[in-house]
Amino acid sequence: MSGIGFNFNLVEEGASVFVISTFILYAVMHIAFAAGVFYSARKGEVKGEDTWLVNPLFWSLSTLILGPFFAAVYWVIHHSSIGSFNQDNLKRAKEDREKIESFVRNDN
């Protein structure tokens, strides 16, 4: 019976390699999604479009921390037809605000 033995150190080493590999994979995935969100948001700014709620740096930092789930939130808000935020509505809201401001200025 003494010839049959199980080396638990190998199991622990294998588990730690798995945990470290998984952590590295998640870190790379978070960085990739954060970079994608940042470049997408910056590209929108170059075209004259605004990001909603916060600036591109905050969107990318949030994605870096929260990962692909938050990248999906960014996509829904800025690029999908599900999100009610689009540049036409933003432009219309700005024009309406300018009309109201000019009307108020003319009354005074």
Backbone atoms as SQL, in Angstrom:
CREATE TABLE atoms (id INTEGER PRIMARY KEY, chain TEXT, resi INTEGER, resn TEXT, atom TEXT, x REAL, y REAL, z REAL);
INSERT INTO atoms VALUES
  (1, 'A', 1, 'MET', 'N', 0.808, -1.179, 0.000),
  (2, 'A', 1, 'MET', 'CA', 0.000, 0.000, 0.000),
  (3, 'A', 1, 'MET', 'C', 0.858, 1.253, 0.000),
  (4, 'A', 2, 'SER', 'N', 2.096, 1.096, 0.462),
  (5, 'A', 2, 'SER', 'CA', 2.956, 2.267, 0.512),
  (6, 'A', 2, 'SER', 'C', 3.415, 2.682, -0.879),
  (7, 'A', 3, 'GLY', 'N', 3.333, 1.809, -1.885),
  (8, 'A', 3, 'GLY', 'CA', 3.733, 2.146, -3.245),
  (9, 'A', 3, 'GLY', 'C', 2.708, 3.014, -3.952),
  (10, 'A', 4, 'ILE', 'N', 1.471, 2.998, -3.476),
  (11, 'A', 4, 'ILE', 'CA', 0.426, 3.812, -4.107),
  (12, 'A', 4, 'ILE', 'C', 0.343, 5.118, -3.332),
  (13, 'A', 5, 'GLY', 'N', 0.590, 6.154, -4.019),
  (14, 'A', 5, 'GLY', 'CA', 0.530, 7.459, -3.376),
  (15, 'A', 5, 'GLY', 'C', 0.116, 8.525, -4.376),
  (16, 'A', 6, 'PHE', 'N', -0.352, 9.583, -3.874),
  (17, 'A', 6, 'PHE', 'CA', -0.798, 10.673, -4.728),
  (18, 'A', 6, 'PHE', 'C', -0.065, 11.928, -4.303),
  (19, 'A', 7, 'ASN', 'N', 0.562, 12.580, -5.235),
  (20, 'A', 7, 'ASN', 'CA', 1.337, 13.778, -4.931),
  (21, 'A', 7, 'ASN', 'C', 0.421, 15.002, -5.017),
  (22, 'A', 8, 'PHE', 'N', 0.008, 15.521, -3.858),
  (23, 'A', 8, 'PHE', 'CA', -0.896, 16.672, -3.831),
  (24, 'A', 8, 'PHE', 'C', -0.200, 17.960, -4.262),
  (25, 'A', 9, 'ASN', 'N', 1.111, 17.993, -4.213),
  (26, 'A', 9, 'ASN', 'CA', 1.827, 19.181, -4.662),
  (27, 'A', 9, 'ASN', 'C', 1.604, 19.440, -6.144),
  (28, 'A', 10, 'LEU', 'N', 1.524, 18.380, -6.942),
  (29, 'A', 10, 'LEU', 'CA', 1.254, 18.549, -8.369),
  (30, 'A', 10, 'LEU', 'C', -0.122, 19.134, -8.597),
  (31, 'A', 11, 'VAL', 'N', -1.104, 18.718, -7.816),
  (32, 'A', 11, 'VAL', 'CA', -2.461, 19.257, -7.945),
  (33, 'A', 11, 'VAL', 'C', -2.462, 20.729, -7.588),
  (34, 'A', 12, 'GLU', 'N', -1.789, 21.090, -6.522),
  (35, 'A', 12, 'GLU', 'CA', -1.731, 22.485, -6.112),
  (36, 'A', 12, 'GLU', 'C', -1.017, 23.338, -7.157),
  (37, 'A', 13, 'GLU', 'N', 0.060, 22.800, -7.724),
  (38, 'A', 13, 'GLU', 'CA', 0.785, 23.536, -8.758),
  (39, 'A', 13, 'GLU', 'C', -0.079, 23.699, -9.998),
  (40, 'A', 14, 'GLY', 'N', -0.791, 22.652, -10.374),
  (41, 'A', 14, 'GLY', 'CA', -1.681, 22.727, -11.533),
  (42, 'A', 14, 'GLY', 'C', -2.807, 23.717, -11.308),
  (43, 'A', 15, 'ALA', 'N', -3.344, 23.738, -10.098),
  (44, 'A', 15, 'ALA', 'CA', -4.417, 24.671, -9.780),
  (45, 'A', 15, 'ALA', 'C', -3.907, 26.100, -9.809),
  (46, 'A', 16, 'SER', 'N', -2.724, 26.327, -9.283),
  (47, 'A', 16, 'SER', 'CA', -2.195, 27.694, -9.276),
  (48, 'A', 16, 'SER', 'C', -1.880, 28.161, -10.696),
  (49, 'A', 17, 'VAL', 'N', -1.387, 27.259, -11.551),
  (50, 'A', 17, 'VAL', 'CA', -1.141, 27.617, -12.946),
  (51, 'A', 17, 'VAL', 'C', -2.467, 27.977, -13.619),
  (52, 'A', 18, 'PHE', 'N', -3.514, 27.220, -13.336),
  (53, 'A', 18, 'PHE', 'CA', -4.834, 27.502, -13.904),
  (54, 'A', 18, 'PHE', 'C', -5.340, 28.865, -13.438),
  (55, 'A', 19, 'VAL', 'N', -5.212, 29.148, -12.161),
  (56, 'A', 19, 'VAL', 'CA', -5.688, 30.422, -11.614),
  (57, 'A', 19, 'VAL', 'C', -4.906, 31.587, -12.217),
  (58, 'A', 20, 'ILE', 'N', -3.599, 31.460, -12.293),
  (59, 'A', 20, 'ILE', 'CA', -2.774, 32.527, -12.867),
  (60, 'A', 20, 'ILE', 'C', -3.088, 32.710, -14.350),
  (61, 'A', 21, 'SER', 'N', -3.242, 31.619, -15.079),
  (62, 'A', 21, 'SER', 'CA', -3.568, 31.708, -16.507),
  (63, 'A', 21, 'SER', 'C', -4.927, 32.377, -16.714),
  (64, 'A', 22, 'THR', 'N', -5.896, 32.022, -15.885),
  (65, 'A', 22, 'THR', 'CA', -7.220, 32.626, -15.986),
  (66, 'A', 22, 'THR', 'C', -7.153, 34.116, -15.678),
  (67, 'A', 23, 'PHE', 'N', -6.404, 34.491, -14.651),
  (68, 'A', 23, 'PHE', 'CA', -6.250, 35.897, -14.307),
  (69, 'A', 23, 'PHE', 'C', -5.620, 36.677, -15.459),
  (70, 'A', 24, 'ILE', 'N', -4.583, 36.128, -16.064),
  (71, 'A', 24, 'ILE', 'CA', -3.913, 36.795, -17.184),
  (72, 'A', 24, 'ILE', 'C', -4.871, 36.933, -18.366),
  (73, 'A', 25, 'LEU', 'N', -5.626, 35.884, -18.648),
  (74, 'A', 25, 'LEU', 'CA', -6.602, 35.933, -19.735),
  (75, 'A', 25, 'LEU', 'C', -7.630, 37.028, -19.486),
  (76, 'A', 26, 'TYR', 'N', -8.171, 37.104, -18.267),
  (77, 'A', 26, 'TYR', 'CA', -9.148, 38.143, -17.934),
  (78, 'A', 26, 'TYR', 'C', -8.526, 39.531, -18.027),
  (79, 'A', 27, 'ALA', 'N', -7.292, 39.684, -17.571),
  (80, 'A', 27, 'ALA', 'CA', -6.634, 40.990, -17.635),
  (81, 'A', 27, 'ALA', 'C', -6.456, 41.427, -19.085),
  (82, 'A', 28, 'VAL', 'N', -6.011, 40.524, -19.941),
  (83, 'A', 28, 'VAL', 'CA', -5.837, 40.845, -21.357),
  (84, 'A', 28, 'VAL', 'C', -7.185, 41.188, -21.987),
  (85, 'A', 29, 'MET', 'N', -8.220, 40.429, -21.644),
  (86, 'A', 29, 'MET', 'CA', -9.557, 40.683, -22.189),
  (87, 'A', 29, 'MET', 'C', -10.069, 42.058, -21.745),
  (88, 'A', 30, 'HIS', 'N', -9.902, 42.412, -20.487),
  (89, 'A', 30, 'HIS', 'CA', -10.347, 43.718, -19.990),
  (90, 'A', 30, 'HIS', 'C', -9.586, 44.844, -20.686),
  (91, 'A', 31, 'ILE', 'N', -8.280, 44.680, -20.851),
  (92, 'A', 31, 'ILE', 'CA', -7.476, 45.707, -21.520),
  (93, 'A', 31, 'ILE', 'C', -7.913, 45.861, -22.976),
  (94, 'A', 32, 'ALA', 'N', -8.155, 44.752, -23.653),
  (95, 'A', 32, 'ALA', 'CA', -8.568, 44.810, -25.058),
  (96, 'A', 32, 'ALA', 'C', -9.919, 45.511, -25.206),
  (97, 'A', 33, 'PHE', 'N', -10.881, 45.160, -24.369),
  (98, 'A', 33, 'PHE', 'CA', -12.191, 45.804, -24.448),
  (99, 'A', 33, 'PHE', 'C', -12.097, 47.285, -24.084),
  (100, 'A', 34, 'ALA', 'N', -11.300, 47.626, -23.078),
  (101, 'A', 34, 'ALA', 'CA', -11.142, 49.031, -22.684),
  (102, 'A', 34, 'ALA', 'C', -10.505, 49.837, -23.819),
  (103, 'A', 35, 'ALA', 'N', -9.514, 49.263, -24.475),
  (104, 'A', 35, 'ALA', 'CA', -8.878, 49.950, -25.603),
  (105, 'A', 35, 'ALA', 'C', -9.873, 50.141, -26.742),
  (106, 'A', 36, 'GLY', 'N', -10.673, 49.122, -27.021),
  (107, 'A', 36, 'GLY', 'CA', -11.688, 49.233, -28.069),
  (108, 'A', 36, 'GLY', 'C', -12.712, 50.318, -27.768),
  (109, 'A', 37, 'VAL', 'N', -13.174, 50.377, -26.533),
  (110, 'A', 37, 'VAL', 'CA', -14.137, 51.408, -26.139),
  (111, 'A', 37, 'VAL', 'C', -13.494, 52.790, -26.247),
  (112, 'A', 38, 'PHE', 'N', -12.258, 52.920, -25.786),
  (113, 'A', 38, 'PHE', 'CA', -11.577, 54.217, -25.836),
  (114, 'A', 38, 'PHE', 'C', -11.432, 54.695, -27.281),
  (115, 'A', 39, 'TYR', 'N', -10.950, 53.824, -28.171),
  (116, 'A', 39, 'TYR', 'CA', -10.749, 54.235, -29.553),
  (117, 'A', 39, 'TYR', 'C', -12.068, 54.514, -30.252),
  (118, 'A', 40, 'SER', 'N', -13.102, 53.763, -29.933),
  (119, 'A', 40, 'SER', 'CA', -14.413, 54.018, -30.507),
  (120, 'A', 40, 'SER', 'C', -14.956, 55.367, -30.053),
  (121, 'A', 41, 'ALA', 'N', -14.820, 55.649, -28.776),
  (122, 'A', 41, 'ALA', 'CA', -15.313, 56.920, -28.242),
  (123, 'A', 41, 'ALA', 'C', -14.503, 58.094, -28.796),
  (124, 'A', 42, 'ARG', 'N', -13.186, 57.942, -28.890),
  (125, 'A', 42, 'ARG', 'CA', -12.350, 59.017, -29.442),
  (126, 'A', 42, 'ARG', 'C', -12.642, 59.240, -30.920),
  (127, 'A', 43, 'LYS', 'N', -12.876, 58.166, -31.664),
  (128, 'A', 43, 'LYS', 'CA', -13.202, 58.292, -33.074),
  (129, 'A', 43, 'LYS', 'C', -14.510, 59.055, -33.237),
  (130, 'A', 44, 'GLY', 'N', -15.458, 58.809, -32.346),
  (131, 'A', 44, 'GLY', 'CA', -16.715, 59.545, -32.375),
  (132, 'A', 44, 'GLY', 'C', -16.506, 61.017, -32.106),
  (133, 'A', 45, 'GLU', 'N', -15.590, 61.340, -31.199),
  (134, 'A', 45, 'GLU', 'CA', -15.303, 62.746, -30.915),
  (135, 'A', 45, 'GLU', 'C', -14.661, 63.435, -32.118),
  (136, 'A', 46, 'VAL', 'N', -13.818, 62.716, -32.843),
  (137, 'A', 46, 'VAL', 'CA', -13.164, 63.294, -34.013),
  (138, 'A', 46, 'VAL', 'C', -14.199, 63.620, -35.084),
  (139, 'A', 47, 'LYS', 'N', -15.218, 62.772, -35.216),
  (140, 'A', 47, 'LYS', 'CA', -16.271, 63.010, -36.204),
  (141, 'A', 47, 'LYS', 'C', -17.249, 64.077, -35.738),
  (142, 'A', 48, 'GLY', 'N', -17.070, 64.603, -34.545),
  (143, 'A', 48, 'GLY', 'CA', -17.951, 65.646, -34.046),
  (144, 'A', 48, 'GLY', 'C', -19.098, 65.126, -33.199),
  (145, 'A', 49, 'GLU', 'N', -19.116, 63.847, -32.939),
  (146, 'A', 49, 'GLU', 'CA', -20.159, 63.266, -32.107),
  (147, 'A', 49, 'GLU', 'C', -19.699, 63.279, -30.659),
  (148, 'A', 50, 'ASP', 'N', -20.649, 63.337, -29.757),
  (149, 'A', 50, 'ASP', 'CA', -20.332, 63.354, -28.337),
  (150, 'A', 50, 'ASP', 'C', -20.604, 61.992, -27.724),
  (151, 'A', 51, 'THR', 'N', -19.833, 61.643, -26.720),
  (152, 'A', 51, 'THR', 'CA', -20.172, 60.463, -25.934),
  (153, 'A', 51, 'THR', 'C', -21.204, 60.890, -24.905),
  (154, 'A', 52, 'TRP', 'N', -22.054, 59.967, -24.552),
  (155, 'A', 52, 'TRP', 'CA', -23.116, 60.276, -23.611),
  (156, 'A', 52, 'TRP', 'C', -22.636, 60.045, -22.187),
  (157, 'A', 53, 'LEU', 'N', -23.082, 60.872, -21.322),
  (158, 'A', 53, 'LEU', 'CA', -22.890, 60.790, -19.880),
  (159, 'A', 53, 'LEU', 'C', -21.503, 61.225, -19.439),
  (160, 'A', 54, 'VAL', 'N', -20.442, 60.617, -19.949),
  (161, 'A', 54, 'VAL', 'CA', -19.084, 60.935, -19.504),
  (162, 'A', 54, 'VAL', 'C', -18.140, 60.935, -20.703),
  (163, 'A', 55, 'ASN', 'N', -16.902, 61.331, -20.469),
  (164, 'A', 55, 'ASN', 'CA', -15.929, 61.395, -21.559),
  (165, 'A', 55, 'ASN', 'C', -15.342, 60.008, -21.876),
  (166, 'A', 56, 'PRO', 'N', -14.641, 59.882, -23.011),
  (167, 'A', 56, 'PRO', 'CA', -14.098, 58.587, -23.421),
  (168, 'A', 56, 'PRO', 'C', -13.159, 57.938, -22.408),
  (169, 'A', 57, 'LEU', 'N', -12.366, 58.748, -21.703),
  (170, 'A', 57, 'LEU', 'CA', -11.438, 58.187, -20.731),
  (171, 'A', 57, 'LEU', 'C', -12.190, 57.464, -19.618),
  (172, 'A', 58, 'PHE', 'N', -13.271, 58.066, -19.135),
  (173, 'A', 58, 'PHE', 'CA', -14.054, 57.421, -18.079),
  (174, 'A', 58, 'PHE', 'C', -14.715, 56.141, -18.580),
  (175, 'A', 59, 'TRP', 'N', -15.243, 56.163, -19.816),
  (176, 'A', 59, 'TRP', 'CA', -15.825, 54.942, -20.387),
  (177, 'A', 59, 'TRP', 'C', -14.773, 53.830, -20.439),
  (178, 'A', 60, 'SER', 'N', -13.566, 54.172, -20.870),
  (179, 'A', 60, 'SER', 'CA', -12.538, 53.133, -21.005),
  (180, 'A', 60, 'SER', 'C', -12.041, 52.649, -19.645),
  (181, 'A', 61, 'LEU', 'N', -11.890, 53.537, -18.675),
  (182, 'A', 61, 'LEU', 'CA', -11.476, 53.101, -17.341),
  (183, 'A', 61, 'LEU', 'C', -12.543, 52.216, -16.693),
  (184, 'A', 62, 'SER', 'N', -13.787, 52.562, -16.888),
  (185, 'A', 62, 'SER', 'CA', -14.866, 51.733, -16.357),
  (186, 'A', 62, 'SER', 'C', -14.869, 50.364, -17.010),
  (187, 'A', 63, 'THR', 'N', -14.618, 50.333, -18.310),
  (188, 'A', 63, 'THR', 'CA', -14.549, 49.056, -19.015),
  (189, 'A', 63, 'THR', 'C', -13.339, 48.254, -18.559),
  (190, 'A', 64, 'LEU', 'N', -12.239, 48.926, -18.280),
  (191, 'A', 64, 'LEU', 'CA', -11.045, 48.238, -17.784),
  (192, 'A', 64, 'LEU', 'C', -11.354, 47.529, -16.466),
  (193, 'A', 65, 'ILE', 'N', -12.111, 48.180, -15.604),
  (194, 'A', 65, 'ILE', 'CA', -12.435, 47.603, -14.303),
  (195, 'A', 65, 'ILE', 'C', -13.549, 46.557, -14.409),
  (196, 'A', 66, 'LEU', 'N', -14.610, 46.875, -15.140),
  (197, 'A', 66, 'LEU', 'CA', -15.795, 46.002, -15.171),
  (198, 'A', 66, 'LEU', 'C', -15.803, 45.013, -16.330),
  (199, 'A', 67, 'GLY', 'N', -14.972, 45.228, -17.328),
  (200, 'A', 67, 'GLY', 'CA', -14.795, 44.259, -18.385),
  (201, 'A', 67, 'GLY', 'C', -15.815, 44.314, -19.508),
  (202, 'A', 68, 'PRO', 'N', -15.980, 43.198, -20.206),
  (203, 'A', 68, 'PRO', 'CA', -16.844, 43.135, -21.382),
  (204, 'A', 68, 'PRO', 'C', -18.297, 43.526, -21.105),
  (205, 'A', 69, 'PHE', 'N', -18.773, 43.287, -19.900),
  (206, 'A', 69, 'PHE', 'CA', -20.150, 43.677, -19.574),
  (207, 'A', 69, 'PHE', 'C', -20.321, 45.186, -19.767),
  (208, 'A', 70, 'PHE', 'N', -19.378, 45.968, -19.281),
  (209, 'A', 70, 'PHE', 'CA', -19.485, 47.421, -19.403),
  (210, 'A', 70, 'PHE', 'C', -19.246, 47.859, -20.842),
  (211, 'A', 71, 'ALA', 'N', -18.438, 47.138, -21.588),
  (212, 'A', 71, 'ALA', 'CA', -18.276, 47.435, -23.014),
  (213, 'A', 71, 'ALA', 'C', -19.604, 47.247, -23.736),
  (214, 'A', 72, 'ALA', 'N', -20.367, 46.251, -23.312),
  (215, 'A', 72, 'ALA', 'CA', -21.698, 46.033, -23.891),
  (216, 'A', 72, 'ALA', 'C', -22.633, 47.196, -23.549),
  (217, 'A', 73, 'VAL', 'N', -22.522, 47.716, -22.347),
  (218, 'A', 73, 'VAL', 'CA', -23.331, 48.880, -21.956),
  (219, 'A', 73, 'VAL', 'C', -22.976, 50.070, -22.842),
  (220, 'A', 74, 'TYR', 'N', -21.687, 50.297, -23.061),
  (221, 'A', 74, 'TYR', 'CA', -21.248, 51.384, -23.942),
  (222, 'A', 74, 'TYR', 'C', -21.824, 51.194, -25.343),
  (223, 'A', 75, 'TRP', 'N', -21.742, 49.981, -25.861),
  (224, 'A', 75, 'TRP', 'CA', -22.231, 49.709, -27.210),
  (225, 'A', 75, 'TRP', 'C', -23.733, 49.968, -27.313),
  (226, 'A', 76, 'VAL', 'N', -24.488, 49.505, -26.321),
  (227, 'A', 76, 'VAL', 'CA', -25.939, 49.696, -26.349),
  (228, 'A', 76, 'VAL', 'C', -26.280, 51.188, -26.360),
  (229, 'A', 77, 'ILE', 'N', -25.591, 51.954, -25.538),
  (230, 'A', 77, 'ILE', 'CA', -25.899, 53.384, -25.442),
  (231, 'A', 77, 'ILE', 'C', -25.484, 54.136, -26.705),
  (232, 'A', 78, 'HIS', 'N', -24.334, 53.807, -27.267),
  (233, 'A', 78, 'HIS', 'CA', -23.786, 54.625, -28.344),
  (234, 'A', 78, 'HIS', 'C', -23.992, 54.083, -29.755),
  (235, 'A', 79, 'HIS', 'N', -24.146, 52.783, -29.911),
  (236, 'A', 79, 'HIS', 'CA', -24.126, 52.235, -31.269),
  (237, 'A', 79, 'HIS', 'C', -25.337, 51.396, -31.661),
  (238, 'A', 80, 'SER', 'N', -26.133, 50.958, -30.723),
  (239, 'A', 80, 'SER', 'CA', -27.238, 50.070, -31.087),
  (240, 'A', 80, 'SER', 'C', -28.518, 50.856, -31.309),
  (241, 'A', 81, 'SER', 'N', -29.474, 50.211, -31.931),
  (242, 'A', 81, 'SER', 'CA', -30.780, 50.845, -32.105),
  (243, 'A', 81, 'SER', 'C', -31.614, 50.719, -30.835),
  (244, 'A', 82, 'ILE', 'N', -31.148, 49.923, -29.885),
  (245, 'A', 82, 'ILE', 'CA', -31.846, 49.786, -28.609),
  (246, 'A', 82, 'ILE', 'C', -31.691, 51.063, -27.789),
  (247, 'A', 83, 'GLY', 'N', -30.481, 51.601, -27.777),
  (248, 'A', 83, 'GLY', 'CA', -30.217, 52.820, -27.016),
  (249, 'A', 83, 'GLY', 'C', -30.927, 54.001, -27.646),
  (250, 'A', 84, 'SER', 'N', -31.591, 54.784, -26.837),
  (251, 'A', 84, 'SER', 'CA', -32.332, 55.920, -27.371),
  (252, 'A', 84, 'SER', 'C', -31.440, 57.121, -27.629),
  (253, 'A', 85, 'PHE', 'N', -30.167, 57.026, -27.261),
  (254, 'A', 85, 'PHE', 'CA', -29.247, 58.130, -27.470),
  (255, 'A', 85, 'PHE', 'C', -28.669, 58.040, -28.872),
  (256, 'A', 86, 'ASN', 'N', -28.907, 59.058, -29.665),
  (257, 'A', 86, 'ASN', 'CA', -28.228, 59.136, -30.948),
  (258, 'A', 86, 'ASN', 'C', -27.902, 60.591, -31.250),
  (259, 'A', 87, 'GLN', 'N', -27.081, 60.830, -32.226),
  (260, 'A', 87, 'GLN', 'CA', -26.586, 62.173, -32.502),
  (261, 'A', 87, 'GLN', 'C', -27.683, 63.100, -33.007),
  (262, 'A', 88, 'ASP', 'N', -28.680, 62.565, -33.713),
  (263, 'A', 88, 'ASP', 'CA', -29.781, 63.406, -34.187),
  (264, 'A', 88, 'ASP', 'C', -30.566, 63.985, -33.018),
  (265, 'A', 89, 'ASN', 'N', -30.844, 63.147, -32.024),
  (266, 'A', 89, 'ASN', 'CA', -31.556, 63.640, -30.845),
  (267, 'A', 89, 'ASN', 'C', -30.716, 64.665, -30.090),
  (268, 'A', 90, 'LEU', 'N', -29.427, 64.431, -30.008),
  (269, 'A', 90, 'LEU', 'CA', -28.543, 65.383, -29.333),
  (270, 'A', 90, 'LEU', 'C', -28.535, 66.714, -30.076),
  (271, 'A', 91, 'LYS', 'N', -28.416, 66.667, -31.397),
  (272, 'A', 91, 'LYS', 'CA', -28.416, 67.894, -32.190),
  (273, 'A', 91, 'LYS', 'C', -29.742, 68.638, -32.029),
  (274, 'A', 92, 'ARG', 'N', -30.841, 67.905, -32.064),
  (275, 'A', 92, 'ARG', 'CA', -32.157, 68.515, -31.905),
  (276, 'A', 92, 'ARG', 'C', -32.297, 69.178, -30.529),
  (277, 'A', 93, 'ALA', 'N', -31.810, 68.504, -29.489),
  (278, 'A', 93, 'ALA', 'CA', -31.878, 69.066, -28.135),
  (279, 'A', 93, 'ALA', 'C', -31.031, 70.337, -28.028),
  (280, 'A', 94, 'LYS', 'N', -29.857, 70.338, -28.648),
  (281, 'A', 94, 'LYS', 'CA', -29.014, 71.535, -28.625),
  (282, 'A', 94, 'LYS', 'C', -29.674, 72.691, -29.369),
  (283, 'A', 95, 'GLU', 'N', -30.286, 72.392, -30.522),
  (284, 'A', 95, 'GLU', 'CA', -30.983, 73.432, -31.282),
  (285, 'A', 95, 'GLU', 'C', -32.157, 73.991, -30.495),
  (286, 'A', 96, 'ASP', 'N', -32.918, 73.121, -29.844),
  (287, 'A', 96, 'ASP', 'CA', -34.042, 73.586, -29.026),
  (288, 'A', 96, 'ASP', 'C', -33.562, 74.466, -27.882),
  (289, 'A', 97, 'ARG', 'N', -32.471, 74.079, -27.241),
  (290, 'A', 97, 'ARG', 'CA', -31.927, 74.876, -26.150),
  (291, 'A', 97, 'ARG', 'C', -31.468, 76.240, -26.656),
  (292, 'A', 98, 'GLU', 'N', -30.821, 76.262, -27.822),
  (293, 'A', 98, 'GLU', 'CA', -30.374, 77.536, -28.392),
  (294, 'A', 98, 'GLU', 'C', -31.556, 78.429, -28.732),
  (295, 'A', 99, 'LYS', 'N', -32.648, 77.849, -29.252),
  (296, 'A', 99, 'LYS', 'CA', -33.844, 78.637, -29.550),
  (297, 'A', 99, 'LYS', 'C', -34.430, 79.239, -28.280),
  (298, 'A', 100, 'ILE', 'N', -34.499, 78.449, -27.234),
  (299, 'A', 100, 'ILE', 'CA', -35.036, 78.933, -25.963),
  (300, 'A', 100, 'ILE', 'C', -34.145, 80.026, -25.402),
  (301, 'A', 101, 'GLU', 'N', -32.833, 79.826, -25.445),
  (302, 'A', 101, 'GLU', 'CA', -31.913, 80.830, -24.931),
  (303, 'A', 101, 'GLU', 'C', -32.000, 82.129, -25.725),
  (304, 'A', 102, 'SER', 'N', -32.122, 82.045, -27.042),
  (305, 'A', 102, 'SER', 'CA', -32.238, 83.262, -27.851),
  (306, 'A', 102, 'SER', 'C', -33.581, 83.947, -27.596),
  (307, 'A', 103, 'PHE', 'N', -34.619, 83.175, -27.383),
  (308, 'A', 103, 'PHE', 'CA', -35.930, 83.756, -27.075),
  (309, 'A', 103, 'PHE', 'C', -35.886, 84.488, -25.746),
  (310, 'A', 104, 'VAL', 'N', -35.248, 83.895, -24.755),
  (311, 'A', 104, 'VAL', 'CA', -35.127, 84.518, -23.435),
  (312, 'A', 104, 'VAL', 'C', -34.283, 85.785, -23.525),
  (313, 'A', 105, 'ARG', 'N', -33.213, 85.760, -24.304),
  (314, 'A', 105, 'ARG', 'CA', -32.354, 86.936, -24.467),
  (315, 'A', 105, 'ARG', 'C', -33.099, 88.071, -25.148),
  (316, 'A', 106, 'ASN', 'N', -33.930, 87.753, -26.119),
  (317, 'A', 106, 'ASN', 'CA', -34.678, 88.777, -26.840),
  (318, 'A', 106, 'ASN', 'C', -35.782, 89.404, -25.997),
  (319, 'A', 107, 'ASP', 'N', -36.309, 88.647, -25.044),
  (320, 'A', 107, 'ASP', 'CA', -37.350, 89.196, -24.170),
  (321, 'A', 107, 'ASP', 'C', -36.778, 90.168, -23.167),
  (322, 'A', 108, 'ASN', 'N', -35.537, 90.000, -22.766),
  (323, 'A', 108, 'ASN', 'CA', -34.937, 90.871, -21.738),
  (324, 'A', 108, 'ASN', 'C', -34.386, 92.069, -22.361);
